[in-house]
Amino acid sequence: MTYTLDWQAYTKLARQTVAEGAVLLQNDGVLPLQPASTVAVFGRNQFNYYKSGTGSGGMVNVTNVVSPLDMLREDVTLNADVLKAYETWLEDHPFDQGEGWAAEPWSQEEMPLDATLVQQAALDSDVALIMIGRTAGEDRDNTADPGSYFLTKTEREMLCLVTTHFKQTVVVLNVGNIIDMRWVEETAPSAVLYAWQGGMEGGTGLSDLLLGRVSPSGKLPDTIVRSLDDYPSTPHFGHADRALYQEDIYVGYRYFETFVPEAVLYPFGYGLSYTSFDLTTDVTTSADAWTVTATVTNTGQTSGKEVVQGYLEKPQGQLGNPTRQLVTFGKTKELAPGEQESLTLVVPFASFASYDDSGITGHKSSYVVEPGTYQLYLGTDVRSAVPVASHSVETLDVTDVLTENMAPVTAFERIKPQATESGYTVTYEATPLRTIDPEQRRQQERPVERTQTEDAGWKLRDVKEERVTLETFLDQLTNADLAAIVRGEGMNSTRVTPGTAGAFGGVTTELEALGIPAGCCADGPSGIRMDIGTKAFSLPNGTLLASTFNTTLIADLFEMTGLELRKNEIDTLLGPGMNLHRHPLNGRNFEYFSEDSYLTGKMAVAQLDGMHRVGVTGTLKHFSANNQEFHRHDLDSIVSERALRELYLKGFEMAVKDGKAYSIMTTYGAVNGIWTAGLYDQNTRILRDEWGFDGIVMTDWWAKINAEGTEANRQQTATMIRSQNDLYMVVGEPGTNPFEDDTLTALADGTLRRSELLRSAANICQFLLRSPVMDRVMGTGSPVEVLGAPVEEETLEEQAVSHQRLVSGDAFPLTDVVTTTGSSHVFAVTAEETGMYQVTLTARSNAGELAQMPVTLFANNMPVATFTFNGTNGEWVSQTKDVFVFNPHNYLKLYFALGGLELKELTFTLAESFHMKNG
């Protein structure tokens, strides 16, 4: 069969997602904008829209990002004087993209406003629109500083000046996650809209909302409170060595609705519309569930959608519980004025269960339903939800008997509610600590040893065609083959799609000879990253996706992403990102969905559903408790088993059980003293034995591993394999063991069994057997026809990008390179040694001595150095910059912002060697 990727349909779905994910926090009637109105747009973000956050999840090359400003021009009149003032100022204040990894600033310098300009604009305009932007991302958390979580002095002055002189002011926040919002009370704008980061169609979806073509229907996936100090996780966020999860299961609204509702500015699930709705409910009770018929009627004058949310209140019992817990939601279709729709929502009584990690109920390590009254609340946000049903449980019911796993070893206290006359107050109890020896238990559960058989000539296709079992096929592999197959190759492996994150499976000539193909994976949650420069579709960020509360829409969108993956011969996208918004300063919140585990799980299931429709998949990440970027390689998350099971593992569990996930990535850091890349309790006992997972587990790129009590490093792959984390991602040449891992050493001394290696090899091969790569190598692949995609004048794939050897001291001749304004030159190198290089560019120009001709060097699509030449009177001049070469395989690009240079050569001299195995 032939698949069809309709680019226009893809664009339409993304545009709809942007519109449905934006959250309107307040509106006095100024929105939607009237078509004939004159709008004065303030804030430099109007010219520098953030399509996504930074890092691997945001590095998607696009043909074009639709600017909100460009879309607004089509329907309203923009104040020309304000526009001109910004354009003039920006000539001397260009966008600062930073140089290198995690170097882009959280925000850009804002233009100070002249009071006269604002006063005149208020006379000439009907409405002011202020755009404020923020970014953050991988390896770069937000901070409690102006320009990051807080507004800068210039931004606050802009808000005060504009709201003083304009009767109507709209503030649009182009951000990855929530920021401080106390300025709303201080400046009282007419409307506030969280637009999040909408990918390449952000401008179209946002303009649809602002102009009233679509009514807002997004809901907050996080609680917005008055102060960072109100978050119970604040004292334990941002440390270099450990993160103490003292708040336990009381994260986000679970904490605020239980203990301090007065701290909330905007509650979880909140979001306004341009119309109004009436909600009526009818609840029927069966032996094991509530079935709710929620009838939504549009009582306003505008078409729109509404989200119905159901929250459970459990009795406190002996365990203690939050007063609200999201257990169901549904979204209507677009309802015309006067139209109604009935949604059917089912709440299984199994959702009543809580995990007892202490044994206080008499049933340690079990899910139990304690006696008492369970109440269901229904509404359009957590605060407005009203009771609609109750169910009494007379005796304790044990719903699932499990075993202790991942329990903490560090003593600490955790929050527990104490009832008062007015509600609940925070008290603390000792957190249950580990009572078993996980290593001793693992030893008892090792698979039976197997020995190598003679090579019978079986290939992996014989397994696919059912001529031989996978077990028999794998028994042919040598120990060296097995040690290599658990190493992924990358980044930018030449075995797979150029510029992608990694290859796995057939990563040596010996493995290829066995018919094992190389599977391909690519970042990330916000679209396909290909560092060679290949263009892809940039998706709305995770926070925005969750704000839609529309699982059908997200599944349809990611079906298109699945087709794009197939087109680019990529077997798995490294996403969705599934960690919780435990704290608003986490820089990677933009990749993740919500503070709530149920909403997170539902969104992940929807993405997987879409990709699975077309035979590709997503890799759930980061498993688990990856809720801080600062010192992420060294951070130990100290968290109770109950909080893990009810919050931090719950979304993953839903994705495995309901979404049929078959690829997962572990984290860089540790949970309760053991780095997750080698955490047997997580990767085998919970994931596979309890949940029934039958896929692959991979490390994050260059992750550390440890056996408990040892220092984490990148050599302990035997521990990784024993835990059933199948793949170490990534090394430069898997067949040569460049990181000097201990796999074969451990095999020789008996601390690692061949059967454990075979178990991981089977997981890897089973993934390949169900992936498009296997069909392609067998000649049975299904092509993808792309309709309506934008035509690129030239892609990097069409340029010469064969890899050249990079040896210290070598000069790459550049005499034939075209250096006209806006042009670029691309070449690929494989470095014999990685480390810090002195890179020297030699050039000349006959331009005047005050001419400025910048040349930016990009490595794998990231700017790493800029050489700015003046006129040289025709003499050759050299400039040298320090550039860190991190990967063996690299795509390099020279970009010429202004023409006028003649190039001679580019020389790389190794200044300091670096090897990732010791990094």
N, C-alpha and C positions, 0 to 999 in steps of 0.2 A: 504494500500500500504506500501511497504518498501522502505525507502530512502537508497541511497548508497553514502557514503563518501569515495571517492578514495583519499587516503592520498598522493599518488604519483602525482595525478593531482593537488591536493592542493599545494604541494611543487613546482610543475612546474609553477603554476600561480604566486606564491609568488616570485619565482626566476625571472620570466619574469618581474614582477612589479618592483623589485629592479633594474633590468637592465634598464627598461624604465624610472624609476624615477630619476636616477643619472643624474646630470647636468654637462656637460663638458664646462668649462668656457674658456679654451684656450688650444691649442695643436699645436706645431710646427712640428708635424709629428712623435713624439716619440711614440705616441699611435696609434694603438694597439701595445703591446709588441710582439716582434718576438719570436716564440716558441723556437728557439735555443739560445736565449740570456741569459746572466747571469745578475741577478738583485740583487742589494744590497738594502735590506729593512731596513730603519731607522725609529725610533719612537717606543716607547713601545706599542702604540696602536695596532701594528701588533699582539700582544699577548693578548690584552684586548679589543677586539672589542665591542663597545656599540650596543647592539641590539635595545635599545629603551632608552627613558628618564626614569626618576624616578617617584615614587609615584604610585597612583592607576592605572594609565594608562600604567605602565611599569612592574608591578609585575606579569609577566606570567612565570610560571614554565615550563621549556622545557627539553626535553631529551638531546638536543644538539644544540649548536649554531655553525653554520659552519663558521670557521675562514677563512678570505681571504688568510691568509698565507698558510693554509693547501691546499687550492685550487690552489694557484700559484705553489706549489711544484710539482704538477702533470704535468705542461707544460713548466716551465722555470727552470733554475738552479739558486738556491739562493746562494748568497755569504756566504760560510760557516763561515768565520772568523767574519763577522759582526753578523751573527746569533748567534754564540757562545758567542760573547761579550755581547749581550743582555741577553741571557739565564743565563750567569754567574752573571750579575748585578742584574737580577730579583730575584735571590735566596735571596739576602739581602734587596730587595725592593719590597715586595709583594704588590698585589693589595689592596688598601685601600677602603673597602666598607662602612666605617663608621658604626656607631651603632645607630639604631633608625630611626625614621621617618625624611625624608628630611635631612639626615646627610651625604649622600655620596658626596664627593667633586666633583666639576665641571670637574676636570681633575685629572690625576695621575702624580706623579713625573716623570719627563723625565730624561733619562740617558744622562749625559754630554758626548759629543763626544771627542775622542782623535784625534787630527789632523793627526797623523801618520796612525791611523786605516782608516780614510776617504781617505787619499791619496793613500794608498795601495789598498783600495777597488775600487777606481776609475781606477786604473791600471788593476785590475782583473775583472772588471764588465763592462757591456755595458750601464746599466741604473741604476739610483738610484730611489727608490720609498720611499717617506716619508709619513708616516701615522700619522695624528694628530686627537685626539679624544676629544670630549666634551660631557657632559651630564648636564641636569638640569631637573626640573620637578615640580610636585605639591608641593606647599608651599615653593618653593625654586627658586626664579628668578635668572637669570644670573645677573652678575654685570659688571660694567665697569672697570674690573681689569684683570691683567695678570692671565692666567689660566682659565678664564671664557670667556668673549667676546674677550679679547686680548690674543695674544700669550705670553707665559712666556719668560723670558730672555734666558733660556736654549733652548726653541723651536726656538727662533729667531737665536740663535747661530748655532743650528743644520741646519737650512735652509741656512744661509750664508755660513757655512763651506761646506755643500754638494753641493750647486749650484756653489761654487767657483771651486771645484775640479772635478765635473762631467760635462760633456758636455750635458748630457740629464738627467733631473730630473723631476719626476712626483710627485705631491703632491695630496694626497687623504684625504678628510675631512670627517671623521666619526662623524657627528654632528647632533643635533636635529633641529637646525635652523641656520641662517646665523651668521657668526662671522666677526670681523674686517678683511679686505682684503688688506689693504695698503701695506702689506709685499710683495704682488705680484709684485708691481712696484719696490720695493727695491731689491728683490732677483732674479727676472725674471726666475722663473722655466719654464721648457719646456711645462708642461701641469699642469692644475689644474682641479680637479674633486670633486664636491660635491656629496659624496656617501650617505649622510644623515645617518639614522639609519634603517637598513634593516630587523630587526627581525631575526629569526633563519636561514633564507636563505640569509642573507646579504652577506656572503662570496661567495656563488655560483653566485649570480647575479652580484656582483662586479667583480669577476674573468672573467665572460663572457664578460664584457665590456673591461677590461684591456687586455684581450687576443684576442679581435676582433671577438669572436663568435657572438656578438651582437654589432651593432653600436649605440652609444648614441642617445637618442631622447628626453631626459628630458628637461624641460624648467623651468626657475626660477619662483616660485610662489610669490616671493618677489623681491623688488628692493634692490640692493646692492650699497651703497653710500660710500663716502670717510670717513665720520666721523659721530659718534653718534650725534654730535651737529647739523648735518644737518637734523635730523628727527624733525619735528615740535612738536611731542609729548614728546620729551626728557625733557623739563622743567617741565612737569606735570606727569612724570612717577616715581614711587617709593616712593610716599608719603604715610604716614600711615593713613590719614583720608579721603582724597578725590583725585580723578583724574579728572582734568579739561580737557575736550575734545575741546580745543580751535581751533585745526586744523579742526574741523567739518568734512565735507565730503572729505577733502583733505588728504587722508591717502595713504601712499605708492606712487605708480606711479602717482596717481591722483594729488598729491602734486608736486612731482619732475618734471614730464613732463610739468606741468603748470607753475611752478615758477623758478625752479633751475635745469634745465637739465644738467648743467655742473657739478653738484655734483655727478652724477651717474657714478659708475664704471662699473656695469653690469645691463642693464635694465630689467624690468619685462618681462617675457616670453622668455628670451634669453637662448640659449643653442646650442652648436655645435654638429656636427655629424662627422663620419669618411668619409662621402660622401658629395656630393653637390646636390642641388635641384634647379629647375627652377619653378617659380610660375606664372601662368597666370590666369586671372579672367574674368568672364563674369557676368554682373549684370542685372537682369530684375526687373522692378518696377511694383508692383500692387497697388491696392488702399490702402493696409494696411501693406505692407512689401517689403523689398528687398529680392530677392532670388539670392544668389551668387553661381555660379559654379566656384570653385577653382580647377584648374588642376595643379597637382604637378608631375613633371618629375624628376626622378633620373638621374642626369647628370654626376655622378661620377663613380667610379670603385668598389664600395662596396654597398651591400644591406643596406637599412635603412628605417626609418620612419621619417615623418616630421609633424609638427603641424602648422596648419593655424589658425591665430588669427585675429578677427575682432574687431576694436575699433571705437567708436562713438565720434565725436566732436559735442557738442551742441553749439548753440549760447549762448553768455553770458546772454542776456536778462536782466530782472530785478533781477533774483534770483542769477545769477553767477553759473558757472559750471567748472569742470575740463576740460582740453583740450583733454583728452582721457578717455574712459570708455570701458572696455571689455564687449562686448555684444554677442559674439559668438566665438566658436572655434571648430576645428575638427582635427582628427589625421588620417593619412593614414594607410593603411596596410603596411607590409614590401614590399618595392619596390626593385626589382632587378635593376641593372644598365640598363638604357634605358627605364625602365618601367614607366608608368604613371597611375595616378588615379585621378578621378574628384570627389571632395567632394561638397555636396550641403549644404549650410549654409543659414538659413533663419533668417533675422533680422526684427522682427515686429516693426512697427512704434510706438507701445505702449512703446517701450524702450526709446523713445524720452522724456518721461515724467519726470518731476522733482517735488519734493514735496514742496509746499508752506506752510511753518509753520508760516509765518508772516502776510499773506494777502496782500503782496505787489502787487500781480497780480490781486487783487480783488476777489480771491478765496481761502481764508484761509482754511487750513486743507484739501487740495485737491491736487491730482496729475494733473499737467497742462503741456501742450506742448506750449511753448512760440513761437511767430513768429520769423522767421529767417531761416538760411540755416543749415541743418544738414548734416554732412559729414561722410561717412564710409571709414575707413582706413583698409587695409588688408596687412598682412605680417606674419613674423615668430617671431616677438617680437614687443613690443610697439614702439620701436625706429625706426625699419626698415619698419613699416607699412606705406603704401602709399595710397593716396586717390583713391578710385575706384568708388564712387557714391556720389551723393548729392541729397537732397530733400528740397524743399522750402515750408515753412509753412507761409501762409499769415496772418492768424488770430489766436488768442489764442484759444486753445482747452482744455476743462476740461475733463480729461479721467476718473477720479474717485473722487467722492465727499465723504470724510470721516469725522471724528470728531477728535478734539484735544485729544490726549492721551499721557501720559508719558512726558509731557512738563516740562522743568526745572523751578525751583523756585528761584534758585540762579542767580543773575545777573552776566553776563560775556560777553566778546566780542569774536566773532569768525571770522575766516579768510574769506575774500571775495576778488576775483581777481579785480585788476584795470588795464585796458589796458594801455600799453605804446607803443612807437614806435618799441621796440624790442621784445614785448611779453606781459607778465603780471607780475605785482608786487603784493606783499602781502599788503592788507589793512584789516581793521577790521570794523565790524559792531556789533551793540548790538544784542544779541541773543534773539529771542522772548521768553517771559516767559509765564507761565501758566495763563490762563484767566478764568478757570472754577473751581468749587469745586468738586473734584473727589469723595469725600465721600458722599456728598449730591446726586450726580448723581447715585452712587452705591445704595444708599438707595431706590431710585426711581425704580431701576431695579431688586430688590430682587425677587426671585421666590415666587409664591403663597404658603402659608403655607399648610402643609399636616400633618395629625395626624396618630398615630400608629393604626393599625388594629389588630384584633385577629389573633393569629397564626393559619393559615389554613393548616399548614404542607407542604407548598410549599418549594421545594428545587431549587437550581440554575439550576439543570439539567432540571427541568420542564420549565424553561425559554428557555434553549437551544433547547428543543424539542417542543417548541411553545405551551405548555399547559397553560401557564400563561404569562402575561406581566411582564417585569422587574419591572415596577412601582408597580404592585400589590405584587410581591414577596418582594420587599424592604420595603414596608409599614408594613410588619410583624416585622421588626427588632426593637428591643428596642433602646432607646437612648444610653444605654451603649454599645450595639453592634455597633451602628453608630460611637460612639466616638472611639471605638477600631479599626474599619476597616480603619480609616484614619491614623493609625499609622503603619508604617512598622517595621519589626523585624530584628535585626541584630546587628553587623555583625556576620557572621558565624551561622546563625539561624539553629537550628536542624530540622526545618520543610522542608527545601529544600536541594538542592545539597550541600554537605559539603564544607565549605570554601568560599562560595560565599558572595556577598555584602549584600543581603537582601532578605526578604520574605515579601509579601504583599497580602492582601485579607483575606484569612482564617487564621488569626494569633491568634485566641483564640479557645478554645474548643466549645464555643457557636457558633461562626461563622462556624467552621467546621461542626457542627451539622446541619447547614442550607445548607450544600452541597457546601459551598464556598471554593474552593481550595486555597492553598498558591502559588501564582506566584513567580517566582524566577528571580532575576536580578544579573548580574555579571559585574564587570569592565572587560575590558574597551576598549578604541579605538584601542589598539595595540594587542588585543587578550584576551582570557578568563583568568581572575585571580581567582584562587581557593587556598585560604590560607592554606588548608590542605596539599598542595604539589602536588595535581593532575596535571599531565602534560597537556599542551595545546599547540596550535600552536601560536607562536609569530609572529605577522604581521609587515610589514614595517610601519614606523610611518607616521602620517598624512601629514607632509611636503613632504615626498617622494611620497605618493600617489597622492597628488595634482600635483607634478612635472611631472607625467606621461602624464597629459592632456588626459588620455585615460579612458573615462567613461565605455566603454564596458568591458575593462580588470578589472576595479575595481568592477563592478557588478558581474562578474564571480568569482572573488576572494572572495567576501563577500557572494556569494551563498554557497561556501565551509564553510565559517565561520558560516553561518546559520545552515548548517548541523551539524557542531561541537556543536553549541548551543543546537540543538535538542538532540543530542547524550548525552549531559550532563544534560538534563532536565532543561535548562535555557530558559526562555521565552523572555527576552530582554537583549541585550548587552548595557552597559552604554557607549554609543558612537553612532554616531560619535561626536567628539569634533568640535564645529563649530564657536568658537570665532575667531576674526581676529587677524592677526599679526600686531597689531597697533604699537608695538615697539619691536625691536629685543631682548630686555632683558627679555621679559616675559618668565619665565621658562617653561611654559606649551605650548609654541609654537609648540613643537614637536608633541603634540596631535592634534593641529589644522592645517588647510590646508594652508592658504594663507593670504596675506594682502587684497585680492580682494574678495568681497562678491559674485559676480557671479560665480567665480571658486569654491568658498566654497560651494555654493548651489548646483552646478552641481555634485561635488564629494559626497555630502551627499545624493543626490537623487540616485546616482549610488549604494552607499552602501545599502541604503534601498531597492532598486530594487532587489539586490542580496539576501538579507535576506528574503524579502517578498516572493520570489519564493518558499521558503520551509516553510513558515508559521510562522516565527519568525520575530522579529523586532529589531531595534536599538532605543535607547533613546537619542534624540538630547540634547546636552548640550554645554555650560551652558547659559541659557536663562535669561538675555542677558547682553552684555557689560562686560564680565569677561575677562579683558585683563591685569591683574596684579595679581601675587600670594602673594606678600608682603602685610600683613594685609588684606587679602581678606575677612575675616569675618566682617571687620569694614569699608571697603572702600565704599565711595559714589562716583559713576561715574556721573559726571555732564556733560550732553550732550544734544545737541539740538534734537528736535523732527525730524528734517530733517535728521540729521546724523543717528539717530536710524533707521528711516524707509528706507533710501537709502543704509545704510551700515550694521549696527549691527543687525538689524532684518531681513534684506533681505535674507540672506542664509536660515534662519529658515522658512521664508515665502515660499521660493522655495521648501524646503523639505516637508512642509505641503501640499502645493497645487500640486506640481508635483510628489513628492515622497510618498505621502499618509502616512506621519508619524503619528503615534498614541501613542507616548510616548515622553515626554519632561521633562528635569530636569532644575530647576531654579538655581540661583547662590547663593553664600554665602553672597554677598554684596548687596548694594543698587544702584538704578538708580534714580537720582534726588530726593533723600531723603527718598525713600521708599524701604525697602529690598524686593528683587524680589519675595521671597517666599510668600509675602502677597500683591503683586502688582496687584490689580484688573484690572487696565487699560491694563496691559500686558497680564495677564493670562486669562482674560475673554473677554474684549472688542476688543483687537487686535487679539489675538490667535484664539478665538472661534467665536466671532461675525463677524469679518472681514474676516478671513481666512477660516473659516469652519472646524476647528480642532475638532475631535470627540473622542479624546483619553484621556489618563491620564497625569497629571502634578505631578511631585514629587519634593521634596526639594533635595538639596545636603545633604550629610550626616551630621547630627547635625547642620543644618543651623539655623540662627537666623531669627526672624520675627518681624515686627513692624507695628503698626498702625501709620499713619503719625503723627509726633510730639511726639511719645513715644520712649523710648530707646529700641533698638532691644534686644530680648532674645529668649529663646527656649520654652517659655511657651505660646506664643500668637498664638496657633493653631486656635483659632476662627477667627482671622484675615486671617490666611492662607486659611481656608475653605471658608470664605466669598469671597476671591479673586479667588476661584476655582483652587487653588493649592491643589490637592486632597490628597496627601500622605505626611506625615511627616516621613522622613527617617533619622535615625532609632532609636528605643528604644529596651531595652533588653526584656521586657515582656509587650507587648501592653495591655493586659487585666488589668494590675495593675496601669497603668498611672504613670510610674516611673519618668517622668519628671515633674509631677504635672502640666500638661497643662490645659488651661482654657476652653476646649471645653464644658464640661458639665456645668460649671459655667456660661458661656456665654449663653448656651441654656436655663438655668434656669432664667436668668435675661432678656431674650428677645433680647440681642444684637446679638445672632446667632439664626437663624431659623432652625428648623428640616428640612425644605425643602432644605436648603443649604447643610446640611449634606447628605441628600438623593441624591442631585445632584452629590456630589463627590462619594458617594457609587455607584451610577449608572455608573459613569465613570470608576471606578475600576472594577466593575463586567462586564461591556462591554468589557474591555480589557481582562479579564480572559476568557470570553466566546469565544473570537476569537483566543485564544492562545493555544498552545499544552497542557498546564497543564489541561485544561478542558477535552480534549479528553482522556488524560491519566486516570483521575479519573472516567471517564465514560466507560473505557475499550475499547475505539475506537482509541487509539493512534497509530501512525505509527512508527514502530521501525526504527532505523538507523543502517545499516550494514557498518562497517568500513573495508576498504580493504587496506592492505599494510602499516598500521601504525607501527612505531618502537615498538619493544617489550621491555618492561621495566622489569628489574629483580624483582623489587618490587616497588609498588606504596604505598603511604601513605594510600590510600583507603583500601589496603589489610592488613594494620596493625590495631591493636586494637586501636580505637580512640573513645571509648565511653566516654562521659563526666563524669568527677569526680568533686565533689563539692570542691571548693577551699575556705577554711576558714583560717583566719589569725592564724598562729602558727602551722598549719598542716604540717606534713612531708610526702613526697611521697617517699616510699622505692624504691631504685634503685639497690638492691644487685644482681638482676638477669640480669641486662642490659649488653649487649655485647658492649665493648668499643674499638674494633679493629680499626685500622686506616681507616678513611673514612666511618665508620658506623654511624648510627644515631638512636635515640630513640624518638618515637613520642607518645604523650598523649594529651588528651583534658581536659580542666578544665572549669567550670562555676564559676566565682568569685561571692561570696556573696556581696563583696564590691569592687568597682574599686578605683584605686588610686596608690600611690607610695608604693611599697613593697620592703623590704629588702629580697633578695633571697640568701639563703646560700646553697652552694654545698659542701658536705663532701665527701672526696675521700682519697685514699692512693695509694702509688706506691713503688716498690722496685727498681726503676730505680735510676741512679746516681743523685747526688744533682744538677748537671748542666742540667739535662734533662728538656725539655720544652714540656709539654703536654697540649695544649689548648683545651678547651671545650667551644663551642659557644652555647648560648641559643637563639633560635629563637622563636618569638611570632608571629603567623600568617604569617610565612615565612619571617619575617624581623629580622635581628640580633639585639638583645637588650643588650647582655652582653657576655663577654668572660672571662672565668676563666682559668688562665694559671698556672698549677701546675708543680713544680719541683719534683724530687724524695723525698720521705718522710721517707725513711728507714722503710717502713711498718707501720708507724703511721698514724692514721686518722687526716686529716687536713681539716679545713673549710675555705672557702673564701666567702665573702659576697659582693653582688653588688646591687645597686639600680635599680629597674626595674619598669617602669610605666605600670600598667595594665589598658588599656584604655577601652577595651570591656568586657562585662560580659562573652561572649563565646570566648574561645581562644584555638587554636591549638598550642601546644608547641613542640619544637624539641631540643634535645641535639645532637650536631654534634661533633664528635671526629676527629680532624685533625690528631692526632697521638695517637696510642694505648699505652697501658702500665698502665692505671689507673684501679683501682677497686673502684666502687662507693658504697656509703652507702645510702645517702638520699638527697633530695632537699626540703628545707623548705622555706615557704613564710610567712613573717611577715609584716602586714600592718603598714606602718610608717605614712602615711598621706592619709586620705580618700579624694576622688574626685568624684564628680558627674557631668556628662556631662550636666545636666540641668542648672548648674551654671557655666560651663566652658567657 
